[in-house]
Amino acid sequence: QVQLVESGGGFVQSGGSLRLSCAASGFNLGNAAVTWFRQAPGKEREEIAVLSSGGVDTSYAYFVMGRFTVAKDKAKNEAYLQMNSLKFEDTAVYYCAASTTGAGIHIPTFMYNYWGQGTQVTVSP
């Protein structure tokens, strides 16, 4: 079965840290670009971090730059989003997505083959 499964969400106090995981099955995440998105209630989905298929190039939304880090472990077929210095406004459902055909870090949404189901992150004020 081909799927992405996120985990690691939860409740954390402002200033705290969480690490989200995105486990892939049925395909090689090591050859795919990985992007983390989030969506807060009443707001549109935001792209927050992109890791190129080669695992070298990254791109971050300005509001998470310097606080969040995206990475992947080819051996485990997983990707991660390390989130530090969390703020109340980071509260959202976080999704990972993978593109096996997208090149670089500017990947149109329609090129994502696989999406996870999302994991809730709640940061106290």
Residue pairs with C-beta under 8 A, 6 or more apart in sequence:
1 25
1 26
2 25
2 26
2 27
2 114
3 24
3 25
3 26
3 114
3 116
4 22
4 23
4 24
4 96
4 97
4 98
4 114
4 115
4 116
5 22
5 23
5 25
5 116
5 117
6 20
6 21
6 22
6 23
6 94
6 95
6 96
6 116
6 117
6 118
6 119
7 20
7 21
7 23
7 119
8 18
8 19
8 20
8 21
8 119
9 18
9 20
9 93
9 94
9 119
9 120
9 121
10 18
10 120
10 121
10 122
11 122
11 123
11 124
12 18
12 86
12 121
12 122
12 123
12 124
13 123
13 124
14 86
14 87
14 88
14 123
14 124
14 125
15 85
15 86
16 86
16 123
17 82
17 83
17 84
17 85
17 86
18 83
18 86
18 121
19 80
19 81
19 82
19 83
20 36
20 80
20 81
20 83
20 94
20 96
20 119
20 121
21 78
21 79
21 80
22 29
22 34
22 36
22 78
22 79
22 80
22 81
22 96
22 98
22 116
23 76
23 77
23 78
24 32
24 77
24 78
24 79
24 98
24 114
25 77
27 98
27 100
27 113
27 114
28 77
29 72
29 74
29 77
29 78
29 79
29 98
30 55
30 72
30 74
30 77
31 53
31 100
32 53
32 98
32 99
32 100
32 113
32 114
33 50
33 51
33 52
33 53
33 98
33 99
33 102
33 103
33 104
33 105
33 107
34 50
34 51
34 70
34 72
34 79
34 96
34 97
34 98
35 47
35 49
35 50
35 51
35 96
35 97
35 98
35 99
35 107
35 112
36 47
36 48
36 49
36 50
36 68
36 70
36 81
36 94
36 95
36 96
36 97
37 45
37 46
37 47
37 48
37 94
37 95
37 96
37 97
38 45
38 46
38 48
38 90
38 92
38 93
38 94
38 95
38 121
39 45
39 46
39 92
39 93
39 95
39 118
40 89
40 91
40 92
40 93
43 92
45 95
46 61
46 92
47 61
48 60
48 61
48 63
48 64
48 68
48 81
49 58
49 59
49 60
49 61
49 64
49 68
49 69
49 70
49 81
50 58
50 59
50 60
50 70
50 105
50 106
50 107
51 57
51 58
51 70
51 71
51 72
51 79
51 105
52 58
52 103
52 104
52 105
53 99
53 100
53 102
53 103
55 71
55 72
55 74
57 104
57 105
58 70
58 105
59 105
59 106
60 68
60 70
63 89
64 83
64 90
67 83
67 84
67 85
67 86
68 81
68 82
68 83
68 84
69 81
69 82
69 84
70 79
70 80
70 81
70 82
71 79
71 80
71 82
72 78
72 79
72 80
73 79
73 80
79 96
79 98
81 94
81 96
83 90
83 121
86 121
86 123
87 123
88 123
88 124
88 125
89 123
90 121
90 123
91 121
91 122
91 123
92 120
92 121
93 118
93 119
93 120
93 121
94 118
94 119
94 120
94 121
95 115
95 116
95 117
95 118
95 119
96 115
96 116
97 112
97 114
97 115
97 116
98 112
98 113
98 114
99 107
99 111
99 112
99 113
100 113
101 111
101 113
102 108
102 111
102 112
